[in-house]
Amino acid sequence: MTESGSDQERERHDLPVRLERVEKRYGRRLVLDGVSLDVPPGITGLVGPNGAGKSTLVKAILGLVRLAAGRVEVYGHDPAREPRQVRRLIGVVPEDDASIPGLSGVEMVQYAARLSGLPAKEALRRSHEVLDWCDAGQERYRAIETLSVGMRQKVAFAAAIVHDPALVILDEPTNGLDPLERRAMLGRLVALARDHGKAILVSTHVLRDVQSICDRLVLLVRGRVRLAGSIESLTGAADRDLRLRANGPLEALAIRLRDRGIAARLADDAAGLLVQAGDPAAVVAVWEETAAAGVEAWAFEPERRPLEEVFLAALEAADEADTGRTAHAPA
């Protein structure tokens, strides 16, 4: 193998997920339409309207559906040909409850560990370890069907990570959780990715969760990828507005800045000023006028578009593109 070929092979095995022109049909219905995407390390949010194909895409990654065309790789392995190897690398938290009535929480996690090939004693040790990390407390000893939604989610999450997978896939992980439980769940995902080097794929409708924890977003609409990229690049303002977060006479400050040729206006949410300061001299001028106006500022940072705005614009573009395809399709 050549040196470049060896580098390509190493890159394939370092990449958590790669899909190339994947197609999946249910009867005559095309559910995945030529999907090509990479899931890199970090946290990726998979979003899209109902029926977009998100669940089918996850099943394709897991090797649970037969593809009409295309290729899927998980750390360089084909889920269809190497299912055991791939499933050792993945932990899954499904949207639907997959627990077994009659088992306690810790027994459920231990059962998942045993299915992953861990010996009985190690499976029990690891089960308690991850349940401690999930703050499960003594409720782990109760029957799974008697637990609250939040506690069941902790058990499902612990069962998904008990075998220390490299990739964790979660489908609607914050459904039914109260605000404190939701924050704790998102914090655990960030810790897995940032502190433990795991790749995370989160399929969700909750855009605020995506914007708060994800590094990257993939938008799927009618089985096609319509948007993919880093959250930072997708939400960056096109006109390069900067937001000056401050208290004080902001309108007076805006007037002073405009007098110096710097576009400035009060933000729609009244939380500071939006300023166009495209060069270092303009930034210095902003700080000078802020001090002169008696305004107390604590941040001056790039303005971000709400992810919901990005999402809706992409949906509208997808509708227009698909309408055009239909109108120009041969009779």
Order of alpha helices (4+ residues) and beta strands (2+ residues): alpha-beta-beta-beta-alpha-beta-alpha-beta-alpha-alpha-alpha-beta-alpha-beta-alpha-beta-beta-alpha-beta-alpha-beta-beta-alpha-beta-alpha
